[in-house]
Amino acid sequence: MTPHPTGALLSRYARGADGVDEATVWALEAHLECCAACRAALAGAVDPATVALLDEVAVRIGAGVAAGPGPARPRRLRRTGVAARTVRWLAAAAVTVLAAVACEKSFASMPSLVLLVAPMAPLLPVAAVWSRHTDPAWELVATGARAGLWLLLRRTLAVLLAVTPVLAVAGWQTGHAPARWLLPCLAFTAGSLALGAAIGVDRAAVALALGWSAAVVLPSLAGQRLPGVLDSAAWPLWTGVLAVCVAVLLARGAGRRAGPGRP
Amino acid sequence: MMRAVSAAETAPPVYAWAVHAEALVARAGRHVAVDRLDLALGTGVHGLLGPNGAGKTTLMRTLATVVRPSGGRLHLLGEPVTGRADLRRIRRGLGYLPQHFGFYPRFTVREFVEYMAWLKEMPKGAIPGAVQRAIDRVGLAGRADRRMKTLSGGMLRRAGIAQAIVNDPDLLLLDEPTVGLDPEQRVGFRELLREIGTDCCVLTSTHLVEDVAAACADVVLISDGRLVWQGDTQQLADRGGAGDAGDSATERGYAALLRAHRGGTGTTAQARDGQARGGQDRGGRDRDGSPA
């Protein structure tokens, strides 16, 4: 700390620093910032008119603060507001899954619709959280420092946290083991993100959903039997697919910089 | 309480130009919108002028790192922008107002600006103060807690400017910022631009030549994706003759330069007017000119 200033210097400073050179004023102010005793001495050196003025200012500011609006309350759920845009997509996914449960319970002879629909359930909401068409501020998001893989994973995780409980209820109601619906669901989500690095997440998710519907859902509904890939014994396959997709995602993600909807 | 100034804020920049493009090529879809453009911009307010379809918005998007350059070299804030470069450092120092300012209608102005501050990786503790300051600067303090969807066009534009300046950017890109502002707000906005431009590189694109004359120190004129002319506002005004179209000297200068460019008489190299900045310019080139 710099040495304490003399009383003469303090009183000249209190009168408006007349005749004191700038370097001395800087040194004095730097000292005053961290020395309570000298601040008290300065307060004593100020002339009475200034003291009265300062008191009046303090009173008025106090009155203004008391009469004015309160401080803005921070909202913790602010950022989930971003996800609010995707509520209708999440609702659509939930309705589809619940309709599949109803169908499966009503028509026992049909192949399990819950298992057929589960891989596709998170795809539409995932497409919606990372698409230029559904995110009005995509251009701003894309220029944010946070844009990129981690923001995408964050939003995807939010979708999974919303969709998985619905699937869990569906699985519990229809008596399917979690591995049979959860693993395909996760594998397809990871697949859409990994494929998204090349063609855009929204397009990848829609392509995967359409591909699954055409290649598996329609044939199994027509043939009235569940394909082998949805058996309980197929879990190593799904785990493998999941692992490969996550590896691809992380490997490609290191240099990833894009915002919504861009490869 | 006074705001503490960190060492990072007072450190001098180690780059010569905030924006340095050499033979930059950028596409809008399949169309080559920016065609071998050379541009060097330092601190100050620069106005980007050009006719419709000149490539202004694509250039803005490229500088904002939304569009990847498809050729040439681009350095922003001293960092190269290439295929796999980590852009986070650039983006932290970037403020951008897109031409089509998309927003979340249910957010209040404060929430929206806070969200943008979070996206720009501002430190958590600094966000509330910075947000309030940005909203104050654009004159929206009285409407900070209103939802975005209830704002008028001019207020939305100002909210857009607030989110762009919330992180005290080193490079501020404003694409058509004065659209929808009434005359009084435009004057206030020019004041704000001049204030920000004292320690930051501001590039503002506009159709309104009078905005450039009033608020910008430096003018960049592009046409068909090429740099037509770069110089200060006075030089632009001097370019105009009595026979050129336009109501003010600046407008006549603009018309004269475009006419000369279309007639093929003005080439990019000859048209570069900044004598005052000539030596500095070359210095910048030499410094950044080493092959990457």
Interface residues (C-beta under 8 A of the other chain):
Chain A: A72 P74 R75 R78 R79 G81 V82 A84 R85 D135 P136 A137 W138 E139 L140 V141 A142 T143 G144 A145 R146 A147 G148 L151 G255 R257 G259
Chain B: R61 A64 T65 V66 G83 R84 A85 D86 L87 R88 R89 R91 R92 L94 Y96 P98 H100 G102 F103 Y104 P105 R106 F107 R110 E111 E114 Y115 M116 W118 L119 K120 E121 P128 A144 D145 Q163
